[in-house]
Amino acid sequence: MSSGGGRVVPEHFELLPAIDLRDGRAVRLTMGDFDRQTAYDGDPGSVAERFAAAGARWLHIVDLDGARAGAPRQPETVAAIVRRVAGLARCQVAGGLRNDRAVAEALGAGADRVVVGTAALGDPGFVTTLARRHGSDRIVVALDVRDGRAVGEAWRPGGPGLPVDDALLRLADAGVERFAVTAIARDGALRGPDLDLVRRLVALGRGEIIASAGIRSTADVLALRQVGAAGAIVGKALYEGRLDLAATLAALT
């Protein structure tokens, strides 16, 4: 990373359009609430192709049904999307990946990286094992943050979780090098990213931070890069035409 004026700016930055899957459709949830869903497209593969054609080099694909069930529920759909963009964009896959078999199958189906969350929070040794078997560069840990605490099964209110700083440090000690951080209260709300949260976690200096939730515009993406995020996951703003993907990618170059 390079610094200037006291700010740390990453030397690279990944912009990952999100494809959240429920019953085979591309959808978005508000604040992780399954009862607050907006469906956008019945052919998520075509969505992936459009994102890749606009210049995206990474996609963030989430099996929401799998996340809720605790095990993958749409592996065929995910694998089909990965195949559609093979050679054009790399894929980061999430949703219900709570054991080594599920992770190995996702990677075997062509995912370049996998995201684990609930299982990692409960057992940091799980990600140590994954990093050793598959390579730490292929493992991302999701930190879904509510009221300053990293929680598993983020759609369920009331879980105690861990202070997010403590969770990140604990998982970094277990070998995690990259974290996907979602500010739950801003997810799908288009109120801007939680820059203070991202800045604080970047300052720990214990891994790359990919920020998610609240992003409305190119300016928001650039602000995240300026506070030190190594990437951003963008969803609703893309689907509702508020953020131009090609223009944002150009602004990042």
Secondary structure, DSSP 8 states (H G I E B T S, - for coil): -EEETTEEE-S--EEEEEEEEETTEEEEEETTEEEEEEEEES-HHHHHHHHHHTT-SEEEEEEHHHHHHTS-S-HHHHHHHHHHTTTT-EEEEESS--SHHHHHHHHHTT-SEEEE-HHHHH-HHHHHHHHHHH-GGGEEEEEEEETTEEESSTTSTT---EEHHHHHHHHHHTT--EEEEEEGGGTTT-S---HHHHHHHHHT-SSEEEEES---SHHHHHHHHHTT-SEEEE-HHHHTTSS-HHHHHHHH-
